[in-house]
Amino acid sequence: IIRNYYKKHGQYPDKLAFSLWSVEAMRHYGVLESQALYAMGIRPVWSSDGRVIDTEIIPASELKRPRVDVVLSATGLYRDAFPNVMEMLAKAIKKLTELKEEGNSIWKNSQEVKQQLVAEGVDADEAEYLSSVRIFSNTFGDYGSGVDEPIMQSDTWETDAKIADNYLATMGYYFGADTERWGQQTNNLYRKQLSGTDVAVFARSSNLYGMITSDDPFEYFGSLALAVRNIDGKSPEMMISNLRNPKRAKMEMAASLLAKELRSRNFHKRWIQEMQKEGYSGAVTMAGNVANFWGWQVVDPNVVRDDQWQEFHEIYVQDKMDLKLNEWFEKVNPGAQ
Protein backbone atom coordinates (compact mmCIF):
# COMPACT_ATOMS: atom_id res chain seq x y z
CA ILE A 1 0.00 0.00 0.00
CA ILE A 2 2.68 2.45 1.06
CA ARG A 3 4.99 1.74 -1.87
CA ASN A 4 2.20 2.00 -4.43
CA TYR A 5 0.92 5.22 -2.88
CA TYR A 6 4.43 6.68 -3.09
CA LYS A 7 4.74 5.66 -6.76
CA LYS A 8 1.39 7.23 -7.58
CA HIS A 9 1.65 10.46 -5.57
CA GLY A 10 5.36 11.03 -5.08
CA GLN A 11 4.95 11.13 -1.31
CA TYR A 12 4.17 8.74 1.53
CA PRO A 13 0.62 8.44 2.86
CA ASP A 14 0.08 10.28 6.12
CA LYS A 15 -2.78 8.20 7.47
CA LEU A 16 -4.56 4.88 6.79
CA ALA A 17 -7.98 3.89 8.12
CA PHE A 18 -8.85 0.21 8.63
CA SER A 19 -12.29 -1.38 8.94
CA LEU A 20 -11.92 -4.25 11.40
CA TRP A 21 -14.48 -7.06 11.34
CA SER A 22 -14.71 -9.96 13.74
CA VAL A 23 -15.48 -12.81 11.32
CA GLU A 24 -12.91 -11.51 8.81
CA ALA A 25 -10.27 -11.51 11.56
CA MET A 26 -11.19 -15.09 12.45
CA ARG A 27 -10.65 -16.10 8.83
CA HIS A 28 -7.46 -14.17 8.09
CA TYR A 29 -5.85 -14.44 11.56
CA GLY A 30 -5.07 -10.76 11.85
CA VAL A 31 -3.76 -9.66 8.45
CA LEU A 32 -5.35 -6.19 8.70
CA GLU A 33 -4.08 -5.80 12.24
CA SER A 34 -0.56 -6.68 11.12
CA GLN A 35 -0.83 -4.23 8.23
CA ALA A 36 -1.82 -1.49 10.67
CA LEU A 37 1.09 -2.32 12.97
CA TYR A 38 3.64 -2.37 10.17
CA ALA A 39 2.33 0.88 8.69
CA MET A 40 3.14 2.52 12.02
CA GLY A 41 6.45 0.73 12.33
CA ILE A 42 5.54 -1.69 15.12
CA ARG A 43 5.99 -5.45 15.25
CA PRO A 44 4.48 -8.08 17.54
CA VAL A 45 6.50 -9.81 20.23
CA TRP A 46 5.86 -13.54 20.29
CA SER A 47 6.08 -16.04 23.15
CA SER A 48 7.89 -19.35 22.72
CA ASP A 49 4.55 -21.10 22.24
CA GLY A 50 3.47 -18.79 19.40
CA ARG A 51 1.28 -16.19 21.11
CA VAL A 52 1.53 -12.41 20.71
CA ILE A 53 2.37 -11.12 24.18
CA ASP A 54 3.50 -7.55 23.43
CA THR A 55 4.60 -5.15 20.71
CA GLU A 56 7.82 -3.28 20.06
CA ILE A 57 8.72 -0.24 17.99
CA ILE A 58 10.73 -0.92 14.85
CA PRO A 59 13.65 1.55 14.91
CA ALA A 60 13.54 4.24 12.22
CA SER A 61 16.96 3.09 10.99
CA GLU A 62 15.47 -0.34 10.29
CA LEU A 63 12.11 0.86 8.97
CA LYS A 64 13.73 3.19 6.40
CA ARG A 65 10.53 5.15 5.71
CA PRO A 66 8.20 7.48 7.61
CA ARG A 67 5.76 5.99 10.08
CA VAL A 68 2.17 6.10 8.79
CA ASP A 69 -0.64 7.04 11.17
CA VAL A 70 -3.64 4.71 11.44
CA VAL A 71 -7.26 4.92 12.55
CA LEU A 72 -9.04 1.66 13.39
CA SER A 73 -12.81 1.42 13.03
CA ALA A 74 -14.08 -1.73 14.74
CA THR A 75 -17.55 -3.20 14.35
CA GLY A 76 -19.60 -3.90 17.47
CA LEU A 77 -18.97 -7.61 17.03
CA TYR A 78 -15.21 -7.03 16.78
CA ARG A 79 -15.37 -4.96 19.98
CA ASP A 80 -17.07 -7.89 21.73
CA ALA A 81 -14.88 -10.67 20.28
CA PHE A 82 -11.41 -9.10 20.38
CA PRO A 83 -11.05 -6.68 23.32
CA ASN A 84 -7.60 -8.18 23.99
CA VAL A 85 -6.47 -7.26 20.48
CA MET A 86 -7.95 -3.77 20.77
CA GLU A 87 -6.10 -3.24 24.05
CA MET A 88 -2.81 -4.42 22.52
CA LEU A 89 -3.26 -2.14 19.50
CA ALA A 90 -4.26 0.84 21.66
CA LYS A 91 -1.17 0.48 23.86
CA ALA A 92 1.09 0.04 20.83
CA ILE A 93 -0.31 3.21 19.28
CA LYS A 94 0.13 5.16 22.52
CA LYS A 95 3.86 4.32 22.53
CA LEU A 96 4.23 6.03 19.17
CA THR A 97 2.17 9.09 20.11
CA GLU A 98 4.88 9.72 22.73
CA LEU A 99 7.83 9.16 20.37
CA LYS A 100 9.02 12.55 19.17
CA GLU A 101 10.89 11.53 16.06
CA GLU A 102 11.39 12.81 12.51
CA GLY A 103 8.94 11.10 10.16
CA ASN A 104 6.56 9.97 12.91
CA SER A 105 3.14 11.12 11.70
CA ILE A 106 1.48 9.41 14.69
CA TRP A 107 3.24 11.80 17.06
CA LYS A 108 2.75 14.79 14.75
CA ASN A 109 -0.98 14.21 14.26
CA SER A 110 -1.48 13.60 17.97
CA GLN A 111 0.11 16.96 18.73
CA GLU A 112 -2.27 18.67 16.29
CA VAL A 113 -5.33 17.00 17.83
CA LYS A 114 -4.10 17.88 21.31
CA GLN A 115 -3.82 21.55 20.31
CA GLN A 116 -7.34 21.49 18.87
CA LEU A 117 -8.73 19.99 22.07
CA VAL A 118 -6.90 22.47 24.32
CA ALA A 119 -8.22 25.32 22.16
CA GLU A 120 -11.72 23.95 22.80
CA GLY A 121 -11.11 24.16 26.54
CA VAL A 122 -10.04 20.60 27.32
CA ASP A 123 -7.48 20.18 30.12
CA ALA A 124 -3.95 19.63 28.76
CA ASP A 125 -3.49 16.17 30.34
CA GLU A 126 -6.91 15.04 29.16
CA ALA A 127 -6.21 16.42 25.68
CA GLU A 128 -2.94 14.48 25.59
CA TYR A 129 -4.68 11.21 26.38
CA LEU A 130 -7.51 11.77 23.90
CA SER A 131 -5.04 12.68 21.17
CA SER A 132 -3.44 9.23 21.58
CA VAL A 133 -6.67 7.35 20.77
CA ARG A 134 -7.01 5.77 17.31
CA ILE A 135 -9.58 2.98 17.85
CA PHE A 136 -13.30 3.69 17.55
CA SER A 137 -16.49 1.63 17.59
CA ASN A 138 -20.08 1.64 18.86
CA THR A 139 -20.77 2.04 22.54
CA PHE A 140 -21.18 -1.25 24.44
CA GLY A 141 -24.34 -3.14 23.52
CA ASP A 142 -24.85 -1.17 20.31
CA TYR A 143 -24.40 -2.54 16.78
CA GLY A 144 -24.65 -1.08 13.29
CA SER A 145 -23.09 2.02 11.75
CA GLY A 146 -26.15 4.25 11.61
CA VAL A 147 -26.12 4.67 7.81
CA ASP A 148 -28.17 1.80 6.36
CA GLU A 149 -31.63 3.13 7.15
CA PRO A 150 -31.12 6.75 6.01
CA ILE A 151 -29.31 5.62 2.83
CA MET A 152 -32.29 3.50 1.82
CA GLN A 153 -34.72 6.29 2.76
CA SER A 154 -33.31 8.58 0.09
CA ASP A 155 -36.37 10.85 0.17
CA THR A 156 -35.39 12.06 3.66
CA TRP A 157 -32.16 13.89 2.76
CA GLU A 158 -30.74 16.19 0.09
CA THR A 159 -27.00 15.79 0.83
CA ASP A 160 -25.00 12.98 2.41
CA ALA A 161 -23.83 15.21 5.28
CA LYS A 162 -26.74 14.00 7.42
CA ILE A 163 -25.69 10.38 6.90
CA ALA A 164 -22.02 11.14 7.61
CA ASP A 165 -22.96 12.89 10.87
CA ASN A 166 -25.07 9.89 11.83
CA TYR A 167 -22.13 7.56 11.16
CA LEU A 168 -19.63 9.67 13.12
CA ALA A 169 -22.00 9.86 16.09
CA THR A 170 -22.81 6.12 16.03
CA MET A 171 -19.25 4.84 15.52
CA GLY A 172 -17.43 7.62 17.37
CA TYR A 173 -16.95 5.98 20.79
CA TYR A 174 -13.28 5.74 21.66
CA PHE A 175 -11.19 2.80 22.90
CA GLY A 176 -7.75 3.94 24.03
CA ALA A 177 -4.94 2.54 26.17
CA ASP A 178 -6.95 3.11 29.38
CA THR A 179 -9.54 0.33 29.29
CA GLU A 180 -11.42 1.92 32.22
CA ARG A 181 -12.49 4.66 29.83
CA TRP A 182 -13.57 2.48 26.93
CA GLY A 183 -16.85 3.31 25.18
CA GLN A 184 -16.91 7.04 25.91
CA GLN A 185 -17.45 9.83 23.38
CA THR A 186 -16.20 13.40 23.43
CA ASN A 187 -15.36 16.51 21.40
CA ASN A 188 -15.88 15.02 17.93
CA LEU A 189 -12.72 12.97 18.53
CA TYR A 190 -13.45 10.44 15.77
CA ARG A 191 -13.93 13.27 13.28
CA LYS A 192 -10.62 14.85 14.32
CA GLN A 193 -8.68 11.58 14.02
CA LEU A 194 -10.22 10.55 10.68
CA SER A 195 -9.30 13.87 9.09
CA GLY A 196 -6.38 13.50 6.69
CA THR A 197 -6.99 9.82 5.86
CA ASP A 198 -5.36 9.00 2.52
CA VAL A 199 -6.34 5.33 2.15
CA ALA A 200 -9.05 3.17 3.74
CA VAL A 201 -8.47 -0.59 3.91
CA PHE A 202 -10.72 -3.60 4.30
CA ALA A 203 -10.24 -7.36 3.81
CA ARG A 204 -12.11 -9.98 1.83
CA SER A 205 -11.05 -13.52 2.64
CA SER A 206 -14.02 -15.50 1.33
CA ASN A 207 -15.20 -16.21 -2.20
CA LEU A 208 -18.76 -16.34 -0.88
CA TYR A 209 -18.92 -12.73 0.32
CA GLY A 210 -18.12 -9.72 -1.83
CA MET A 211 -18.79 -6.00 -1.92
CA ILE A 212 -22.59 -6.15 -2.38
CA THR A 213 -23.53 -9.55 -0.98
CA SER A 214 -24.71 -7.71 2.15
CA ASP A 215 -25.05 -4.11 3.31
CA ASP A 216 -22.16 -4.43 5.77
CA PRO A 217 -19.26 -3.55 3.41
CA PHE A 218 -20.72 -0.19 2.42
CA GLU A 219 -22.03 0.41 5.95
CA TYR A 220 -18.68 0.04 7.69
CA PHE A 221 -15.87 0.19 5.13
CA GLY A 222 -17.66 2.49 2.69
CA SER A 223 -18.73 4.88 5.42
CA LEU A 224 -15.08 5.66 6.07
CA ALA A 225 -15.07 7.30 2.63
CA LEU A 226 -18.36 9.06 3.36
CA ALA A 227 -17.04 10.45 6.65
CA VAL A 228 -13.63 11.55 5.35
CA ARG A 229 -15.23 13.21 2.31
CA ASN A 230 -17.53 15.21 4.57
CA ILE A 231 -14.63 16.16 6.85
CA ASP A 232 -11.95 16.95 4.25
CA GLY A 233 -13.89 17.35 1.00
CA LYS A 234 -12.36 14.32 -0.70
CA SER A 235 -12.77 10.55 -0.35
CA PRO A 236 -9.70 8.47 0.49
CA GLU A 237 -8.51 5.74 -1.86
CA MET A 238 -10.45 2.56 -1.07
CA MET A 239 -8.39 -0.62 -1.03
CA ILE A 240 -9.05 -4.29 -0.33
CA SER A 241 -6.62 -6.79 1.14
CA ASN A 242 -7.71 -9.59 -1.19
CA LEU A 243 -6.99 -12.75 0.79
CA ARG A 244 -9.32 -15.10 -1.11
CA ASN A 245 -6.29 -17.10 -2.21
CA PRO A 246 -3.98 -17.14 0.84
CA LYS A 247 -1.02 -18.08 -1.36
CA ARG A 248 -1.57 -15.06 -3.59
CA ALA A 249 -2.65 -12.30 -1.23
CA LYS A 250 -2.70 -8.90 -2.88
CA MET A 251 -3.91 -5.33 -2.51
CA GLU A 252 -6.70 -4.35 -4.87
CA MET A 253 -8.72 -1.20 -5.47
CA ALA A 254 -12.27 -1.57 -4.12
CA ALA A 255 -13.70 -0.40 -7.46
CA SER A 256 -11.86 -3.23 -9.23
CA LEU A 257 -13.10 -5.88 -6.81
CA LEU A 258 -16.67 -4.62 -7.17
CA ALA A 259 -16.45 -4.56 -10.98
CA LYS A 260 -15.28 -8.19 -11.06
CA GLU A 261 -18.04 -9.19 -8.66
CA LEU A 262 -20.68 -7.62 -10.92
CA ARG A 263 -19.20 -9.20 -14.04
CA SER A 264 -19.00 -12.69 -12.54
CA ARG A 265 -22.32 -12.63 -10.68
CA ASN A 266 -25.00 -9.99 -11.25
CA PHE A 267 -24.22 -9.52 -14.95
CA HIS A 268 -23.45 -13.20 -15.60
CA LYS A 269 -26.14 -15.24 -17.34
CA ARG A 270 -25.47 -18.47 -15.49
CA TRP A 271 -25.55 -16.76 -12.06
CA ILE A 272 -28.92 -15.19 -12.91
CA GLN A 273 -30.29 -18.53 -14.08
CA GLU A 274 -29.20 -20.17 -10.82
CA MET A 275 -30.93 -17.35 -8.89
CA GLN A 276 -34.08 -18.00 -10.95
CA LYS A 277 -34.05 -21.62 -9.78
CA GLU A 278 -34.26 -20.35 -6.20
CA GLY A 279 -37.57 -18.59 -6.86
CA TYR A 280 -38.62 -16.05 -4.24
CA SER A 281 -35.28 -16.02 -2.37
CA GLY A 282 -33.34 -15.66 -5.63
CA ALA A 283 -35.36 -12.54 -6.41
CA VAL A 284 -34.68 -11.22 -2.90
CA THR A 285 -30.95 -11.76 -3.44
CA MET A 286 -31.03 -9.87 -6.75
CA ALA A 287 -32.94 -6.95 -5.24
CA GLY A 288 -30.67 -6.88 -2.20
CA ASN A 289 -27.57 -6.71 -4.39
CA VAL A 290 -28.97 -3.70 -6.27
CA ALA A 291 -29.87 -2.00 -2.97
CA ASN A 292 -26.33 -2.57 -1.71
CA PHE A 293 -24.94 -1.21 -4.99
CA TRP A 294 -26.98 1.92 -4.29
CA GLY A 295 -25.41 2.00 -0.83
CA TRP A 296 -21.97 2.23 -2.46
CA GLN A 297 -23.25 4.96 -4.78
CA VAL A 298 -24.04 7.05 -1.68
CA VAL A 299 -20.99 6.35 0.49
CA ASP A 300 -18.38 6.54 -2.28
CA PRO A 301 -19.44 7.40 -5.85
CA ASN A 302 -15.83 6.77 -6.96
CA VAL A 303 -16.35 3.03 -6.51
CA VAL A 304 -19.43 2.90 -8.78
CA ARG A 305 -19.64 3.50 -12.56
CA ASP A 306 -22.51 4.83 -14.68
CA ASP A 307 -22.17 1.96 -17.15
CA GLN A 308 -22.73 -0.51 -14.30
CA TRP A 309 -26.08 1.09 -13.51
CA GLN A 310 -26.88 0.93 -17.22
CA GLU A 311 -26.01 -2.77 -17.28
CA PHE A 312 -28.36 -3.47 -14.36
CA HIS A 313 -31.12 -1.71 -16.30
CA GLU A 314 -30.51 -3.54 -19.56
CA ILE A 315 -30.27 -6.98 -17.95
CA TYR A 316 -32.97 -6.81 -15.28
CA VAL A 317 -35.49 -4.37 -16.79
CA GLN A 318 -35.00 -4.72 -20.55
CA ASP A 319 -34.08 -8.42 -20.26
CA LYS A 320 -31.36 -8.23 -22.89
CA MET A 321 -30.26 -11.81 -22.11
CA ASP A 322 -33.78 -13.05 -22.93
CA LEU A 323 -34.20 -14.86 -19.63
CA LYS A 324 -37.92 -13.98 -19.40
CA LEU A 325 -37.11 -12.02 -16.25
CA ASN A 326 -40.26 -9.88 -16.32
CA GLU A 327 -42.50 -12.93 -16.36
CA TRP A 328 -40.34 -14.68 -13.76
CA PHE A 329 -40.37 -11.74 -11.32
CA GLU A 330 -44.13 -11.36 -11.78
CA LYS A 331 -44.56 -14.99 -10.83
CA VAL A 332 -42.15 -15.37 -7.88
CA ASN A 333 -41.70 -11.90 -6.34
CA PRO A 334 -42.94 -8.81 -8.20
CA GLY A 335 -41.97 -6.59 -5.25
CA ALA A 336 -38.30 -7.46 -5.75
CA GLN A 337 -38.31 -6.15 -9.31
Salt bridges, closest charged atoms under 4 A:
ASP14 OD1 - LYS108 NZ 3.65
GLU24 OE2 - ARG27 NH2 2.89
GLU24 OE2 - ARG204 NH2 2.98
ASP49 OD2 - ARG51 NE 3.21
ASP54 OD1 - LYS95 NZ 3.77
GLU56 OE2 - ARG43 NE 2.74
GLU62 OE2 - ARG43 NH1 2.68
ASP69 OD1 - ARG134 NE 2.88
ASP80 OD1 - ARG79 NE 2.93
GLU87 OE2 - LYS91 NZ 2.77
GLU98 OE2 - LYS94 NZ 2.57
GLU101 OE1 - ARG67 NE 2.72
GLU112 OE2 - LYS108 NZ 3.97
GLU120 OE2 - LYS192 NZ 3.05
GLU126 OE2 - ARG181 NH2 2.58
GLU128 OE1 - LYS114 NZ 3.17
ASP160 OD2 - ARG229 NH2 2.93
ASP165 OD1 - ARG191 NH2 2.99
GLU237 OE2 - LYS8 NZ 3.41
GLU237 OE2 - HIS9 NE2 2.57
GLU252 OE2 - LYS260 NZ 2.52
GLU274 OE2 - LYS277 NZ 2.99
ASP307 OD1 - ARG305 NE 2.80
GLU311 OE2 - ARG263 NH1 3.69
GLU311 OE1 - LYS320 NZ 3.15
GLU314 OE1 - LYS320 NZ 3.38
ASP322 OD1 - LYS324 NZ 2.92
